[in-house]
Amino acid sequence: MQISKRKTRPNILWICTDQQRYDTIAALGNARVSTPNIDQLAREGVAFERAYCQSPICTPSRASFLSGMYPSSIQVNRNGNPAFPDFPPLISKRLADIGYTCGLIGKLHLSSAYGRVEERADDGYTYWQYSHAPRDDWRRGHDYADWLRAKGLDLGALSQDPAGVPAQYHQTTWCAEKTIEFIESRREQPWLASVNIYDPHPPFNPPADYRAQFDPQAVKPPLFRESDLAQQKKLATVAFQSRARRPDNLDINSPILPQAPSPSLEEAATAGARDARSLIAAYYAMIKLIDDQIGRILQALEATNQRERTIIIFTSDHGEALGDHGLIQKGCRFYDGLVRVPLIWSWRGVFAENRRSDALAELSDIVPTLMEICGLPIPEYISGRSLLPMLTGAPTASNGRTFVRCEYIDALDLPAASIATMFFDGRYKLIRYHSDNLGELYDVREDPGEFRDLWDSAAHQDLKLTLLQRSYDATLNTLYRGPARRGPM
């Protein structure tokens, strides 16, 4: 029987961390992290090893993977937006309309959470447990802070502790508690749980007992060569020259770019060499806490006999530079550490097991995959492509996309909005900063660390021109063409 013809639709547990790189899962090649529960999901399902987000910052990426469209197509291009548009429908709304009970636990970030709980769209969620950053600067509506207050604790005070928020009071733990509460609720209809954990987002301050589990000297150092100093200086000449004059620079939810080179880039690189391992160890400690709490959620699924009828998706909204190329955090760069993310699908007895796919995939592909599984028609305007054939191991399954795209608005930080795009065909990664004659080109097969920029290489100008044309065509083909025609005139 086809999945879309099944008598009952599956539950969906969609776990999305914040700012987690692709290379942070033990079962997928990083022995220095500890992720036994995520490893279990990989063994029981399909892990896409070349999955890419559609923007290297939060709101555009989340808008894309919840709608199946590119950020520029739905005009959700920045953090700090006042509201999410009326169109397109979010996947949670589509599922609610066919009988799903939809729950939001943790972060959503489809609009600005600066000084307020973000304005909700028509999102379809009837269970709502909201928390953006682990701070307490909203008068009402911060459910994580209320949870702590009920325990006699103050989030503001806890978040200032240099030792980190203790694990039992951590936002990640709260997310697990509320997810388990949602899972254990008795209901006849299928459900979607959108679990949006804030970590491993900065400030890289895990609980002390988790930090103690990772020796900074035992982690692998970041990707860095002396040539990165010149490369980042070249990109910074245009990309960040006017940030200090921007009036909206005060918005703490706008892209904060500590990777923008300081006046003394050499000093920053020296400090980075000294401190990068400590940063990575703290990052791994946050992921370890996430994994432990995922373990509790999986136990709840088993205990309620729902595991076999539940699809589990594990991913992240974008990556983290984590010292690569002398950069930290996120923003207008398109190195793999920033735009390549985990993507694991598991559904016992239905999806293939223990499969690692090197097919290109986008986070925009999640929506059409879920729509096909649930028997919903996929509108023409959706840019994502269903991954279902690859998940089920169908003999006719293709090897995925021929390219993936990523976008960034305000890329050059000039008075007028500027755009950067990434086009990656599986070997060559082309990056174009569209307001200036500036770009990057990497042969990722020969140069997986993305150290050798071929943009100005005389031997690669024909290739660059071909890729620019393909990128241009791909961009135009993602534009939303408007509603379907009613008639010939």
Secondary structure, DSSP 8 states (H G I E B T S, - for coil): --GGG-SS--EEEEEEESS--TT--GGGT-TTS--HHHHHHHHTEEEEEEEE-S-SSHHHHHHHHHHTS-HHHHT--STT-S---S-S--HHHHHHHTT-EEEEEE---SS--TTS-----S--EEEEEE--SS----SS--HHHHHHHHTT--HHHHHT-TT---GGGSHHHHHHHHHHHHHHS--SS-EEEEEE--TT-TT----HHHHTTS-GGGS------THHHHHHHHHHHHHTTTGGG-GGGG-TTS---TTS--S-HHHHHHHHHHHHHHHHHHHHHHHHHHHHHHHHHHHHHHHTT-GGGEEEEEEES----TTGGG--S-SS---HHHHEE-EEEE-TTTS-SSEEEEEEEEGGGHHHHHHHHTT----TT------HHHHHT-TT---B-S-EEEEEETTT--SS--EEEEEE-SSEEEEEETTTTEEEEEETTT-TT-----TT-GGGHHHHHHHHHHHHHHHHHTS---S---S--
